[in-house]
Amino acid sequence: MTSNTLIQPEEIIHLSGISWQTYETLLAELSYSRRLRLTYSRGNLEIMAPSPEHEIYKKTMGRFVETLAEELNIRIYPLGSTTFKRP
């Protein structure tokens, strides 16, 4: 039995031994591509191309958190794909 899926899996690449400068250069070079997400921590770089399924779950969870915060009168700051930079 075969299964066809319309949703492509997300692709993730992990690299280690990457300098902060290399990370900054990649961010600048890939800034036009909103499809790729880069995460850097202590020399480890993760490059991810989220699947459409990932984006659907992200949006659904965001709505859930916003609704819960509103009902519990908790202030939240939805920052989306904000990048915090710290070498």
MOWOUR-V849678 format. One record per residue. RES is the residue in one letter. SS is DSSP state (hx for helix, st for strand, lp for the rest). OMEGA is omega in whole degrees, 0 to 359 (NA if undefined). D_CENTER is the distance of its C-alpha to the mean C-alpha in Angstrom with 2 decimals. Layout:
# MOWOUR-V849678
RES_SS_OMEGA_D_CENTER + RES_SS_OMEGA_D_CENTER
This chain:
# MOWOUR-V849678
M_lp_178_33.68 + T_lp_180_30.69 + S_lp_175_27.61 + N_lp_178_25.95 + T_lp_177_22.46 + L_lp_182_21.07 + I_lp_178_17.46 + Q_lp_179_16.23 + P_lp_177_14.36 + E_lp_180_10.92 + E_st_181_11.64 + I_st_176_10.65 + I_st_177_12.78 + H_st_177_13.72 + L_st_178_16.11 + S_st_181_18.29 + G_lp_182_20.81 + I_lp_180_18.76 + S_lp_177_20.14 + W_hx_180_18.53 + Q_hx_178_20.33 + T_hx_178_18.90 + Y_hx_180_15.31 + E_hx_179_16.50 + T_hx_178_18.27 + L_hx_178_15.39 + L_hx_180_13.38 + A_hx_182_16.62 + E_hx_184_17.35 + L_lp_185_14.12 + S_lp_180_13.88 + Y_lp_183_15.44 + S_lp_178_12.78 + R_lp_181_10.15 + R_lp_182_9.30 + L_st_176_7.93 + R_st_179_4.94 + L_st_177_7.16 + T_st_183_7.69 + Y_st_176_11.42 + S_st_173_13.87 + R_lp_176_17.60 + G_lp_179_17.87 + N_st_181_15.17 + L_st_175_12.50 + E_st_176_9.73 + I_st_185_8.92 + M_st_171_7.05 + A_st_184_8.24 + P_lp_177_7.17 + S_lp_175_10.60 + P_hx_179_12.29 + E_hx_178_12.89 + H_hx_181_9.32 + E_hx_178_9.28 + I_hx_179_12.76 + Y_hx_180_12.15 + K_hx_182_9.47 + K_hx_180_12.20 + T_hx_179_14.96 + M_hx_178_13.84 + G_hx_178_13.39 + R_hx_179_16.89 + F_hx_181_18.25 + V_hx_179_17.30 + E_hx_179_18.69 + T_hx_179_21.81 + L_hx_179_22.39 + A_hx_179_22.14 + E_hx_180_24.54 + E_hx_181_26.94 + L_lp_180_27.02 + N_lp_178_27.30 + I_lp_178_24.43 + R_lp_175_22.91 + I_lp_179_19.13 + Y_lp_180_17.09 + P_lp_185_14.21 + L_lp_176_12.16 + G_lp_183_9.24 + S_lp_180_6.70 + T_lp_178_9.45 + T_lp_174_9.64 + F_lp_184_12.35 + K_lp_176_14.41 + R_lp_182_16.70 + P_lp_NA_18.23
